[in-house]
Amino acid sequence: MANHKSSEKRAKQDIKKNLVNKMNESKSKTAVKKVRDAITAGDKKEAATLLSNAQAELRKLAKTGVIKLATAARRTSRLATQINNLK
């Protein structure tokens, strides 16, 4: 438990930041899911346009430190590879 004013403030800020991080992570998961659904449907153009949105969301997470940069790059790369393998 927080014993000083500054640590109480820090605890409040941590709670708020945690909620923001969860919201952004949820948005990126939704974006990735939409890309995967488009890939499953076989719609290459739709998947490609959705990939750019998913990539932006993943980069935002990596920039703020929610996930590592390599993780964002790996997820983006795997999605791009799946899109390129569509006929």
Gaussian input, Z-matrix of N, CA and C with variables (Angstrom, degrees):
# hf/3-21g

backbone

0 1
 N
 C     1     B1
 C     2     B2     1     A1
 N     3     B3     2     A2     1     D1
 C     4     B4     3     A3     2     D2
 C     5     B5     4     A4     3     D3
 N     6     B6     5     A5     4     D4
 C     7     B7     6     A6     5     D5
 C     8     B8     7     A7     6     D6
 N     9     B9     8     A8     7     D7
 C    10    B10     9     A9     8     D8
 C    11    B11    10    A10     9     D9
 N    12    B12    11    A11    10    D10
 C    13    B13    12    A12    11    D11
 C    14    B14    13    A13    12    D12
 N    15    B15    14    A14    13    D13
 C    16    B16    15    A15    14    D14
 C    17    B17    16    A16    15    D15
 N    18    B18    17    A17    16    D16
 C    19    B19    18    A18    17    D17
 C    20    B20    19    A19    18    D18
 N    21    B21    20    A20    19    D19
 C    22    B22    21    A21    20    D20
 C    23    B23    22    A22    21    D21
 N    24    B24    23    A23    22    D22
 C    25    B25    24    A24    23    D23
 C    26    B26    25    A25    24    D24
 N    27    B27    26    A26    25    D25
 C    28    B28    27    A27    26    D26
 C    29    B29    28    A28    27    D27
 N    30    B30    29    A29    28    D28
 C    31    B31    30    A30    29    D29
 C    32    B32    31    A31    30    D30
 N    33    B33    32    A32    31    D31
 C    34    B34    33    A33    32    D32
 C    35    B35    34    A34    33    D33
 N    36    B36    35    A35    34    D34
 C    37    B37    36    A36    35    D35
 C    38    B38    37    A37    36    D36
 N    39    B39    38    A38    37    D37
 C    40    B40    39    A39    38    D38
 C    41    B41    40    A40    39    D39
 N    42    B42    41    A41    40    D40
 C    43    B43    42    A42    41    D41
 C    44    B44    43    A43    42    D42
 N    45    B45    44    A44    43    D43
 C    46    B46    45    A45    44    D44
 C    47    B47    46    A46    45    D45
 N    48    B48    47    A47    46    D46
 C    49    B49    48    A48    47    D47
 C    50    B50    49    A49    48    D48
 N    51    B51    50    A50    49    D49
 C    52    B52    51    A51    50    D50
 C    53    B53    52    A52    51    D51
 N    54    B54    53    A53    52    D52
 C    55    B55    54    A54    53    D53
 C    56    B56    55    A55    54    D54
 N    57    B57    56    A56    55    D55
 C    58    B58    57    A57    56    D56
 C    59    B59    58    A58    57    D57
 N    60    B60    59    A59    58    D58
 C    61    B61    60    A60    59    D59
 C    62    B62    61    A61    60    D60
 N    63    B63    62    A62    61    D61
 C    64    B64    63    A63    62    D62
 C    65    B65    64    A64    63    D63
 N    66    B66    65    A65    64    D64
 C    67    B67    66    A66    65    D65
 C    68    B68    67    A67    66    D66
 N    69    B69    68    A68    67    D67
 C    70    B70    69    A69    68    D68
 C    71    B71    70    A70    69    D69
 N    72    B72    71    A71    70    D70
 C    73    B73    72    A72    71    D71
 C    74    B74    73    A73    72    D72
 N    75    B75    74    A74    73    D73
 C    76    B76    75    A75    74    D74
 C    77    B77    76    A76    75    D75
 N    78    B78    77    A77    76    D76
 C    79    B79    78    A78    77    D77
 C    80    B80    79    A79    78    D78
 N    81    B81    80    A80    79    D79
 C    82    B82    81    A81    80    D80
 C    83    B83    82    A82    81    D81
 N    84    B84    83    A83    82    D82
 C    85    B85    84    A84    83    D83
 C    86    B86    85    A85    84    D84
 N    87    B87    86    A86    85    D85
 C    88    B88    87    A87    86    D86
 C    89    B89    88    A88    87    D87
 N    90    B90    89    A89    88    D88
 C    91    B91    90    A90    89    D89
 C    92    B92    91    A91    90    D90
 N    93    B93    92    A92    91    D91
 C    94    B94    93    A93    92    D92
 C    95    B95    94    A94    93    D93
 N    96    B96    95    A95    94    D94
 C    97    B97    96    A96    95    D95
 C    98    B98    97    A97    96    D96
 N    99    B99    98    A98    97    D97
 C   100   B100    99    A99    98    D98
 C   101   B101   100   A100    99    D99
 N   102   B102   101   A101   100   D100
 C   103   B103   102   A102   101   D101
 C   104   B104   103   A103   102   D102
 N   105   B105   104   A104   103   D103
 C   106   B106   105   A105   104   D104
 C   107   B107   106   A106   105   D105
 N   108   B108   107   A107   106   D106
 C   109   B109   108   A108   107   D107
 C   110   B110   109   A109   108   D108
 N   111   B111   110   A110   109   D109
 C   112   B112   111   A111   110   D110
 C   113   B113   112   A112   111   D111
 N   114   B114   113   A113   112   D112
 C   115   B115   114   A114   113   D113
 C   116   B116   115   A115   114   D114
 N   117   B117   116   A116   115   D115
 C   118   B118   117   A117   116   D116
 C   119   B119   118   A118   117   D117
 N   120   B120   119   A119   118   D118
 C   121   B121   120   A120   119   D119
 C   122   B122   121   A121   120   D120
 N   123   B123   122   A122   121   D121
 C   124   B124   123   A123   122   D122
 C   125   B125   124   A124   123   D123
 N   126   B126   125   A125   124   D124
 C   127   B127   126   A126   125   D125
 C   128   B128   127   A127   126   D126
 N   129   B129   128   A128   127   D127
 C   130   B130   129   A129   128   D128
 C   131   B131   130   A130   129   D129
 N   132   B132   131   A131   130   D130
 C   133   B133   132   A132   131   D131
 C   134   B134   133   A133   132   D132
 N   135   B135   134   A134   133   D133
 C   136   B136   135   A135   134   D134
 C   137   B137   136   A136   135   D135
 N   138   B138   137   A137   136   D136
 C   139   B139   138   A138   137   D137
 C   140   B140   139   A139   138   D138
 N   141   B141   140   A140   139   D139
 C   142   B142   141   A141   140   D140
 C   143   B143   142   A142   141   D141
 N   144   B144   143   A143   142   D142
 C   145   B145   144   A144   143   D143
 C   146   B146   145   A145   144   D144
 N   147   B147   146   A146   145   D145
 C   148   B148   147   A147   146   D146
 C   149   B149   148   A148   147   D147
 N   150   B150   149   A149   148   D148
 C   151   B151   150   A150   149   D149
 C   152   B152   151   A151   150   D150
 N   153   B153   152   A152   151   D151
 C   154   B154   153   A153   152   D152
 C   155   B155   154   A154   153   D153
 N   156   B156   155   A155   154   D154
 C   157   B157   156   A156   155   D155
 C   158   B158   157   A157   156   D156
 N   159   B159   158   A158   157   D157
 C   160   B160   159   A159   158   D158
 C   161   B161   160   A160   159   D159
 N   162   B162   161   A161   160   D160
 C   163   B163   162   A162   161   D161
 C   164   B164   163   A163   162   D162
 N   165   B165   164   A164   163   D163
 C   166   B166   165   A165   164   D164
 C   167   B167   166   A166   165   D165
 N   168   B168   167   A167   166   D166
 C   169   B169   168   A168   167   D167
 C   170   B170   169   A169   168   D168
 N   171   B171   170   A170   169   D169
 C   172   B172   171   A171   170   D170
 C   173   B173   172   A172   171   D171
 N   174   B174   173   A173   172   D172
 C   175   B175   174   A174   173   D173
 C   176   B176   175   A175   174   D174
 N   177   B177   176   A176   175   D175
 C   178   B178   177   A177   176   D176
 C   179   B179   178   A178   177   D177
 N   180   B180   179   A179   178   D178
 C   181   B181   180   A180   179   D179
 C   182   B182   181   A181   180   D180
 N   183   B183   182   A182   181   D181
 C   184   B184   183   A183   182   D182
 C   185   B185   184   A184   183   D183
 N   186   B186   185   A185   184   D184
 C   187   B187   186   A186   185   D185
 C   188   B188   187   A187   186   D186
 N   189   B189   188   A188   187   D187
 C   190   B190   189   A189   188   D188
 C   191   B191   190   A190   189   D189
 N   192   B192   191   A191   190   D190
 C   193   B193   192   A192   191   D191
 C   194   B194   193   A193   192   D192
 N   195   B195   194   A194   193   D193
 C   196   B196   195   A195   194   D194
 C   197   B197   196   A196   195   D195
 N   198   B198   197   A197   196   D196
 C   199   B199   198   A198   197   D197
 C   200   B200   199   A199   198   D198
 N   201   B201   200   A200   199   D199
 C   202   B202   201   A201   200   D200
 C   203   B203   202   A202   201   D201
 N   204   B204   203   A203   202   D202
 C   205   B205   204   A204   203   D203
 C   206   B206   205   A205   204   D204
 N   207   B207   206   A206   205   D205
 C   208   B208   207   A207   206   D206
 C   209   B209   208   A208   207   D207
 N   210   B210   209   A209   208   D208
 C   211   B211   210   A210   209   D209
 C   212   B212   211   A211   210   D210
 N   213   B213   212   A212   211   D211
 C   214   B214   213   A213   212   D212
 C   215   B215   214   A214   213   D213
 N   216   B216   215   A215   214   D214
 C   217   B217   216   A216   215   D215
 C   218   B218   217   A217   216   D216
 N   219   B219   218   A218   217   D217
 C   220   B220   219   A219   218   D218
 C   221   B221   220   A220   219   D219
 N   222   B222   221   A221   220   D220
 C   223   B223   222   A222   221   D221
 C   224   B224   223   A223   222   D222
 N   225   B225   224   A224   223   D223
 C   226   B226   225   A225   224   D224
 C   227   B227   226   A226   225   D225
 N   228   B228   227   A227   226   D226
 C   229   B229   228   A228   227   D227
 C   230   B230   229   A229   228   D228
 N   231   B231   230   A230   229   D229
 C   232   B232   231   A231   230   D230
 C   233   B233   232   A232   231   D231
 N   234   B234   233   A233   232   D232
 C   235   B235   234   A234   233   D233
 C   236   B236   235   A235   234   D234
 N   237   B237   236   A236   235   D235
 C   238   B238   237   A237   236   D236
 C   239   B239   238   A238   237   D237
 N   240   B240   239   A239   238   D238
 C   241   B241   240   A240   239   D239
 C   242   B242   241   A241   240   D240
 N   243   B243   242   A242   241   D241
 C   244   B244   243   A243   242   D242
 C   245   B245   244   A244   243   D243
 N   246   B246   245   A245   244   D244
 C   247   B247   246   A246   245   D245
 C   248   B248   247   A247   246   D246
 N   249   B249   248   A248   247   D247
 C   250   B250   249   A249   248   D248
 C   251   B251   250   A250   249   D249
 N   252   B252   251   A251   250   D250
 C   253   B253   252   A252   251   D251
 C   254   B254   253   A253   252   D252
 N   255   B255   254   A254   253   D253
 C   256   B256   255   A255   254   D254
 C   257   B257   256   A256   255   D255
 N   258   B258   257   A257   256   D256
 C   259   B259   258   A258   257   D257
 C   260   B260   259   A259   258   D258

   B1=1.4432
   B2=1.5207
   B3=1.3120
   B4=1.4590
   B5=1.5205
   B6=1.3299
   B7=1.4606
   B8=1.5256
   B9=1.3299
   B10=1.4583
   B11=1.5252
   B12=1.3272
   B13=1.4626
   B14=1.5239
   B15=1.3187
   B16=1.4670
   B17=1.5278
   B18=1.3273
   B19=1.4666
   B20=1.5239
   B21=1.3273
   B22=1.4675
   B23=1.5217
   B24=1.3303
   B25=1.4591
   B26=1.5281
   B27=1.3175
   B28=1.4628
   B29=1.5298
   B30=1.3376
   B31=1.4529
   B32=1.5291
   B33=1.3410
   B34=1.4630
   B35=1.5247
   B36=1.3412
   B37=1.4556
   B38=1.5255
   B39=1.3341
   B40=1.4609
   B41=1.5191
   B42=1.3215
   B43=1.4688
   B44=1.5274
   B45=1.3389
   B46=1.4616
   B47=1.5277
   B48=1.3265
   B49=1.4589
   B50=1.5188
   B51=1.3285
   B52=1.4551
   B53=1.5198
   B54=1.3287
   B55=1.4606
   B56=1.5284
   B57=1.3294
   B58=1.4573
   B59=1.5246
   B60=1.3278
   B61=1.4618
   B62=1.5267
   B63=1.3310
   B64=1.4613
   B65=1.5211
   B66=1.3291
   B67=1.4604
   B68=1.5321
   B69=1.3222
   B70=1.4625
   B71=1.5244
   B72=1.3268
   B73=1.4626
   B74=1.5259
   B75=1.3101
   B76=1.4530
   B77=1.5321
   B78=1.3395
   B79=1.4617
   B80=1.5224
   B81=1.3268
   B82=1.4635
   B83=1.5259
   B84=1.3307
   B85=1.4657
   B86=1.5202
   B87=1.3256
   B88=1.4560
   B89=1.5228
   B90=1.3288
   B91=1.4646
   B92=1.5216
   B93=1.3278
   B94=1.4563
   B95=1.5336
   B96=1.3177
   B97=1.4619
   B98=1.5257
   B99=1.3357
   B100=1.4639
   B101=1.5189
   B102=1.3362
   B103=1.4637
   B104=1.5225
   B105=1.3265
   B106=1.4676
   B107=1.5316
   B108=1.3303
   B109=1.4636
   B110=1.5289
   B111=1.3329
   B112=1.4634
   B113=1.5240
   B114=1.3274
   B115=1.4608
   B116=1.5235
   B117=1.3227
   B118=1.4638
   B119=1.5294
   B120=1.3307
   B121=1.4637
   B122=1.5262
   B123=1.3215
   B124=1.4587
   B125=1.5133
   B126=1.3077
   B127=1.4611
   B128=1.5279
   B129=1.3186
   B130=1.4665
   B131=1.5308
   B132=1.3393
   B133=1.4664
   B134=1.5275
   B135=1.3261
   B136=1.4625
   B137=1.5276
   B138=1.3303
   B139=1.4603
   B140=1.5272
   B141=1.3264
   B142=1.4664
   B143=1.5309
   B144=1.3275
   B145=1.4647
   B146=1.5265
   B147=1.3256
   B148=1.4621
   B149=1.5257
   B150=1.3420
   B151=1.4648
   B152=1.5203
   B153=1.3231
   B154=1.4675
   B155=1.5290
   B156=1.3265
   B157=1.4643
   B158=1.5285
   B159=1.3234
   B160=1.4658
   B161=1.5283
   B162=1.3201
   B163=1.4595
   B164=1.5271
   B165=1.3169
   B166=1.4638
   B167=1.5243
   B168=1.3286
   B169=1.4566
   B170=1.5287
   B171=1.3292
   B172=1.4668
   B173=1.5295
   B174=1.3209
   B175=1.4669
   B176=1.5247
   B177=1.3234
   B178=1.4634
   B179=1.5282
   B180=1.3306
   B181=1.4606
   B182=1.5213
   B183=1.3300
   B184=1.4613
   B185=1.5217
   B186=1.3254
   B187=1.4650
   B188=1.5237
   B189=1.3339
   B190=1.4539
   B191=1.5248
   B192=1.3283
   B193=1.4569
   B194=1.5142
   B195=1.3295
   B196=1.4624
   B197=1.5221
   B198=1.3391
   B199=1.4618
   B200=1.5242
   B201=1.3099
   B202=1.4626
   B203=1.5240
   B204=1.3132
   B205=1.4566
   B206=1.5256
   B207=1.3167
   B208=1.4642
   B209=1.5273
   B210=1.3179
   B211=1.4625
   B212=1.5251
   B213=1.3179
   B214=1.4585
   B215=1.5266
   B216=1.3207
   B217=1.4616
   B218=1.5262
   B219=1.3120
   B220=1.4725
   B221=1.5263
   B222=1.3224
   B223=1.4692
   B224=1.5219
   B225=1.3399
   B226=1.4558
   B227=1.5240
   B228=1.3121
   B229=1.4523
   B230=1.5209
   B231=1.3077
   B232=1.4642
   B233=1.5230
   B234=1.3270
   B235=1.4631
   B236=1.5302
   B237=1.3323
   B238=1.4622
   B239=1.5257
   B240=1.3247
   B241=1.4536
   B242=1.5249
   B243=1.3256
   B244=1.4654
   B245=1.5287
   B246=1.3276
   B247=1.4530
   B248=1.5173
   B249=1.3182
   B250=1.4628
   B251=1.5201
   B252=1.3251
   B253=1.4668
   B254=1.5243
   B255=1.3386
   B256=1.4607
   B257=1.5227
   B258=1.3126
   B259=1.4703
   B260=1.4993
   A1=108.92
   A2=115.57
   A3=120.92
   A4=110.74
   A5=116.36
   A6=121.98
   A7=113.07
   A8=117.85
   A9=121.67
   A10=109.23
   A11=114.74
   A12=119.40
   A13=111.69
   A14=115.91
   A15=119.55
   A16=111.24
   A17=116.47
   A18=118.04
   A19=111.53
   A20=117.34
   A21=120.33
   A22=110.23
   A23=115.53
   A24=120.40
   A25=110.24
   A26=115.93
   A27=120.91
   A28=110.35
   A29=117.26
   A30=121.64
   A31=110.88
   A32=116.82
   A33=120.35
   A34=111.07
   A35=115.79
   A36=120.18
   A37=110.95
   A38=116.24
   A39=120.51
   A40=111.32
   A41=116.49
   A42=120.59
   A43=110.17
   A44=116.63
   A45=120.70
   A46=111.12
   A47=116.09
   A48=120.06
   A49=110.78
   A50=116.44
   A51=120.75
   A52=110.38
   A53=117.23
   A54=121.16
   A55=111.40
   A56=117.00
   A57=121.01
   A58=110.28
   A59=116.66
   A60=120.71
   A61=111.08
   A62=117.08
   A63=120.34
   A64=110.75
   A65=116.80
   A66=121.27
   A67=110.49
   A68=116.45
   A69=119.97
   A70=111.34
   A71=117.11
   A72=120.19
   A73=110.28
   A74=116.76
   A75=121.09
   A76=110.88
   A77=116.48
   A78=120.26
   A79=111.44
   A80=116.67
   A81=119.31
   A82=110.84
   A83=117.10
   A84=119.73
   A85=110.87
   A86=116.65
   A87=121.11
   A88=110.51
   A89=116.97
   A90=121.19
   A91=111.02
   A92=116.90
   A93=121.20
   A94=109.99
   A95=116.20
   A96=120.36
   A97=110.84
   A98=117.15
   A99=120.28
   A100=111.07
   A101=116.93
   A102=120.80
   A103=109.50
   A104=116.96
   A105=120.51
   A106=111.47
   A107=116.49
   A108=120.08
   A109=110.76
   A110=116.59
   A111=120.46
   A112=110.82
   A113=116.89
   A114=120.97
   A115=109.66
   A116=116.26
   A117=120.96
   A118=110.82
   A119=116.40
   A120=120.80
   A121=111.49
   A122=117.67
   A123=121.95
   A124=113.71
   A125=118.36
   A126=123.03
   A127=109.20
   A128=115.35
   A129=120.21
   A130=112.77
   A131=117.41
   A132=119.92
   A133=111.38
   A134=115.78
   A135=120.51
   A136=110.60
   A137=116.30
   A138=121.12
   A139=111.00
   A140=116.28
   A141=120.32
   A142=111.27
   A143=116.66
   A144=118.53
   A145=111.21
   A146=116.25
   A147=119.45
   A148=111.74
   A149=116.15
   A150=120.08
   A151=111.08
   A152=117.22
   A153=118.85
   A154=110.71
   A155=117.15
   A156=120.99
   A157=110.48
   A158=116.43
   A159=120.50
   A160=110.53
   A161=115.89
   A162=120.34
   A163=110.78
   A164=116.85
   A165=120.67
   A166=110.65
   A167=116.95
   A168=120.57
   A169=111.06
   A170=117.18
   A171=120.55
   A172=110.98
   A173=116.81
   A174=119.98
   A175=111.17
   A176=116.23
   A177=120.01
   A178=109.95
   A179=116.66
   A180=120.05
   A181=111.40
   A182=115.44
   A183=119.55
   A184=110.87
   A185=116.21
   A186=120.24
   A187=111.40
   A188=116.43
   A189=119.87
   A190=112.84
   A191=117.36
   A192=120.57
   A193=114.65
   A194=117.74
   A195=119.70
   A196=109.57
   A197=116.43
   A198=121.86
   A199=107.49
   A200=116.18
   A201=119.59
   A202=110.28
   A203=115.63
   A204=121.63
   A205=110.57
   A206=116.62
   A207=120.42
   A208=111.34
   A209=116.87
   A210=120.82
   A211=110.09
   A212=116.75
   A213=120.80
   A214=110.54
   A215=116.54
   A216=120.99
   A217=110.64
   A218=116.65
   A219=120.68
   A220=111.23
   A221=116.59
   A222=120.20
   A223=110.92
   A224=116.15
   A225=120.66
   A226=110.61
   A227=116.20
   A228=121.26
   A229=111.86
   A230=117.14
   A231=120.51
   A232=111.30
   A233=116.05
   A234=119.25
   A235=110.74
   A236=116.45
   A237=120.46
   A238=110.88
   A239=116.82
   A240=121.00
   A241=110.81
   A242=116.32
   A243=119.75
   A244=110.95
   A245=117.39
   A246=120.51
   A247=110.35
   A248=117.66
   A249=121.64
   A250=111.92
   A251=117.33
   A252=120.76
   A253=112.51
   A254=117.74
   A255=120.14
   A256=109.57
   A257=115.46
   A258=119.47
   A259=111.27
   D1=150.02
   D2=-177.34
   D3=-72.18
   D4=132.28
   D5=-178.61
   D6=-106.04
   D7=-15.55
   D8=-177.94
   D9=-124.91
   D10=160.28
   D11=178.40
   D12=-58.13
   D13=-42.23
   D14=-177.52
   D15=-66.61
   D16=-35.91
   D17=179.24
   D18=-75.23
   D19=-27.91
   D20=173.80
   D21=-66.23
   D22=-43.53
   D23=178.50
   D24=-63.51
   D25=-43.44
   D26=179.84
   D27=-60.05
   D28=-40.73
   D29=179.64
   D30=-63.89
   D31=-40.86
   D32=177.47
   D33=-64.03
   D34=-42.51
   D35=-179.65
   D36=-65.01
   D37=-37.42
   D38=179.11
   D39=-63.05
   D40=-40.12
   D41=179.37
   D42=-63.36
   D43=-45.76
   D44=179.84
   D45=-63.09
   D46=-44.32
   D47=-178.13
   D48=-66.35
   D49=-35.16
   D50=178.05
   D51=-61.92
   D52=-41.86
   D53=178.77
   D54=-64.63
   D55=-40.80
   D56=178.11
   D57=-63.85
   D58=-43.59
   D59=179.55
   D60=-62.93
   D61=-42.11
   D62=178.69
   D63=-62.96
   D64=-41.80
   D65=179.91
   D66=-62.53
   D67=-46.45
   D68=-179.10
   D69=-66.72
   D70=-37.68
   D71=178.43
   D72=-66.02
   D73=-38.55
   D74=177.54
   D75=-64.16
   D76=-41.48
   D77=177.93
   D78=-61.82
   D79=-40.21
   D80=-179.31
   D81=-70.02
   D82=-37.50
   D83=177.63
   D84=-63.86
   D85=-39.20
   D86=177.90
   D87=-64.54
   D88=-41.88
   D89=179.55
   D90=-63.48
   D91=-42.55
   D92=179.06
   D93=-65.86
   D94=-39.02
   D95=179.50
   D96=-63.61
   D97=-39.43
   D98=178.16
   D99=-63.55
   D100=-39.05
   D101=177.59
   D102=-63.83
   D103=-45.23
   D104=-179.67
   D105=-62.83
   D106=-37.86
   D107=177.88
   D108=-64.87
   D109=-40.23
   D110=178.09
   D111=-66.31
   D112=-36.60
   D113=177.74
   D114=-65.73
   D115=-43.70
   D116=179.40
   D117=-62.34
   D118=-37.63
   D119=178.59
   D120=-73.57
   D121=-15.93
   D122=179.06
   D123=83.95
   D124=16.82
   D125=-178.86
   D126=-92.35
   D127=95.23
   D128=-174.16
   D129=-67.98
   D130=-42.18
   D131=-178.77
   D132=-64.84
   D133=-45.19
   D134=179.82
   D135=-62.76
   D136=-42.53
   D137=-179.93
   D138=-63.00
   D139=-39.11
   D140=-179.42
   D141=-65.90
   D142=-40.17
   D143=179.30
   D144=-70.89
   D145=-37.00
   D146=178.08
   D147=-70.43
   D148=-26.96
   D149=179.75
   D150=-63.66
   D151=-38.52
   D152=-179.19
   D153=-64.32
   D154=-37.09
   D155=177.04
   D156=-67.12
   D157=-43.90
   D158=179.54
   D159=-64.27
   D160=-39.03
   D161=179.60
   D162=-63.46
   D163=-40.78
   D164=178.47
   D165=-63.39
   D166=-43.03
   D167=179.35
   D168=-63.85
   D169=-42.55
   D170=179.87
   D171=-65.79
   D172=-39.97
   D173=178.66
   D174=-65.03
   D175=-36.76
   D176=178.13
   D177=-62.65
   D178=-41.55
   D179=177.51
   D180=-63.64
   D181=-41.45
   D182=-178.97
   D183=-67.70
   D184=-38.77
   D185=-178.41
   D186=-64.38
   D187=-37.27
   D188=-178.39
   D189=-88.22
   D190=-3.14
   D191=174.85
   D192=87.27
   D193=12.13
   D194=178.31
   D195=-71.70
   D196=-41.45
   D197=172.31
   D198=-126.46
   D199=164.30
   D200=179.18
   D201=-77.67
   D202=155.10
   D203=-179.55
   D204=-61.31
   D205=-39.46
   D206=-179.84
   D207=-65.24
   D208=-34.63
   D209=178.61
   D210=-65.95
   D211=-44.33
   D212=178.36
   D213=-62.66
   D214=-43.03
   D215=-179.75
   D216=-64.97
   D217=-40.74
   D218=-179.65
   D219=-64.43
   D220=-44.82
   D221=-179.72
   D222=-64.00
   D223=-42.76
   D224=178.86
   D225=-63.61
   D226=-43.75
   D227=-179.06
   D228=-62.64
   D229=-41.96
   D230=-179.21
   D231=-66.55
   D232=-39.33
   D233=177.30
   D234=-65.80
   D235=-43.07
   D236=-179.91
   D237=-62.70
   D238=-39.53
   D239=178.46
   D240=-63.61
   D241=-42.23
   D242=178.72
   D243=-64.09
   D244=-38.01
   D245=178.76
   D246=-67.39
   D247=-42.12
   D248=-179.48
   D249=-66.05
   D250=-26.32
   D251=-179.80
   D252=-82.39
   D253=-7.31
   D254=176.54
   D255=-69.35
   D256=149.42
   D257=-179.39
   D258=-87.08

